[in-house]
């Protein structure tokens, strides 16, 4: 197992806390999915327990924490955090309803479904008075249909 590199001699390693807006139910759900998966694949060992892995993954997904930051604070490698993140996304996706089934369920209740295609198209930034007409982020315009 590769661990994150120790800070250079004389450098200070700081760990900070932040508030993560998550419910206990969400954390427990992801941790339980991970526990069942580890038993199914007969994984003998992980660097951290499933609950801690779930917390790290949810911090990366929900709070947009950098992989290297989460790795350094937990004495694991960024690659390990990336692998855990990808594994957890796969587990959550496997539990999600298929889109066609979800649409049928919503239609049965009498509600309507709107799908939004969030396509990014490269654009040139406008200048002058024309610069406020379309939302532009980092040289890409968000087109939603």
Secondary structure, 3 states (H helix, E strand, C coil): CCCCCCCCCCCCCCCCCCCCCCCHHHHHHHHHHHHHHHHHCCCCCCCCCHHHHHHHHHHHHHCCCCHHHHHHHHCCCHHHHHHHHHHHHHHHHHHCCCHHHHHHHHHHCCCCCCCCCEEEEECCCCCHHHHHCCCEECCEEEEEC
